C-alpha cells in the first residue's frame, strides 16, 4: 500500500511527510523544494490485542506503545503541483507519473490562506482554490488517458460488443484500476456503455472524475490549523466540498512533538490528546510546547497527522488489521510475541489472510483457528479488524 502526499508548493507537504517518518528531507518555503519523490514509512495506529492475552508484544515491523500498535504503510511525498500540470507545466509529467503507484492521495492544503497558488507568501488567499485546482488537474490526467484511445475504443465497443469494464481497466491498468472499479462507476453514475459513441466531452470528463475518485480516493489534510484565519477557512472548505474527508492538522506541531519525544524531552504517543514533559526544557521550548497544546491539541483533540493516516487507510481504503496468532502460542520461532500484523482489504477471507502472510500457507491451507474463540473456520470465512488467526496447513 502506498499513500501519496501531494499539494501545491509550500503547503507543508514535506513537513507532514517528515512528521510521519522522521526522515531527513529538505523542508523549505519555496516551490519545488521536493523534485524527486521521497519514499518512507509511516504508521497507522490500532489497539493491539496483546493486553487481551495478558502479554507484551514485540513487533518485528512497526512498534507498540501502551497497547497502541503502529503498523507500517509506505508514504510517498511528491513534487509540488501547479496549475497546468496535466499539460506538462511545472514538474507536471514527472509529478503525475509519480502518482500512478499510489493507492490513495493525501492532499496537504495550507488552510491558513498565507500562501498563494504558487506557494508564495501572501494574505487572505482562499484555500478552496487549491482543492478546485488539484481536482481539475487530476481529472484532466485521467481524461487524457481516456481520450488517447477513445474514438477507436468507442467504435470497437459499439460494433463488436466488447466488454466495456475489461477494456477500460486495461487502459488504466498502470493506475491500479480493476474491472470492478469500472463496473462500480458505471452503475453509480448511470453511464450508458451501450452507446459510447454518443458520449460528449462533458460525459467523458464526468466518467474520468468518477473513476479517479473511486480508484484513487483522496483525503484533505487542512494544514497550519493554528494560524489566524485557519478556522474560518476550514469551515469554508467543508461547505464547498461536503463529500470530501477533511481533517484539521498541524504538521509542524506533530513534527515538534515527535522530535521532542525522540530526544527524551517529553512522553508522547502519536495521535494522543496529551503529552508529558519529562525533563527540564528551556523557555523557548516550553513556549513552543504550550502553543501546540493550547492552539492545536486542546482545540482539535490532537495534531491531526495520525488521524489523517488512519482515516486514509481504514475509512477511505477500507482496510483492516489482522494478527497471525494462536490461542496457545503467541510467539514465532524466535520467541517474538505477536511479531506481525497485516493490513488487508475489508471483506478479506481466511485464505486471503493466509496468502498475505505467505503464499505457501494459502497453497496448503486446511483451516484457520480463531485465537480468541479457539474455533476453526474455513477458507471463505471473512476476517474482521483486529482478529487473530493461526493458519493450519497440510
C-alpha angles and dihedrals in degrees: 000000000000125000113200117214111206143157142120120310115283095016089120099263096141092044090053090048092048092047089056098042106020085223121161099251133149114262112190137153097235133088118275098014080146114053107153114041116263114224121201146138126270128174138232116214125229136160106269118229094223095097091055088059093041094241137114113239126218108201122216090208124024120004143256128227124182092339094314112121118206111206118196125246128174118251127197122195108199133193119287114271125232129186112279095034090131087060092049099263120149106352089330103139093040090046095051094044088056092056098058093087095049119108094198138004129236106199111202109209124188096231092183093074089225096123126056130223091285094046096256121141115267142137131248098015114160110236089199084078090062092057091046092050095047094045090053095046093050092046091050089050091057091040091054091054090048095047094051091077104013101109095050091036095051093047092050092047093050098045100036099032092230123180106275097199093048093049095047093046089053091052091050098036091115088063093052093254113156131193094258089057091056093046091051092051093048092049098044094041096043092231116178102228092173090075108034091155088069094059112112126200091272092055092045091052091047089053092047090050094050093045092049093049092050099042097039107027116194136212124196118228103200095208130196090033092164095067126107101262098027099102092049091047091048091058090047091051093050091050093049094047108028092160095057123086107241122187122187111225148161111217090180091053093049092048090051092051095046093049091047090050092048091052091049097247095119142016107238134159111200112255094021125138092228146026134199126225108230104179138032110281127194122248094262092051092047092052091050093050093045090051092053091048096046102038102033117016098037091047102040104021095245141007087274096229096106090043090056092055094045095047091048094053102034103030106029101032093028097221127161132206120235129183128215098231141150124208090227101036125030096174133088125228090280094052096255112150115230090339097172140052123176132202116223135170114268109262093041117148132225087259091053089051091050090051091050092054093045135334091231090059090057093044092053098032117151103160144321126240119216107231093213102043098024087224121143119236133188130242093268094056112122111234120218136215112288094009119150120212139176114210115221115204139184 
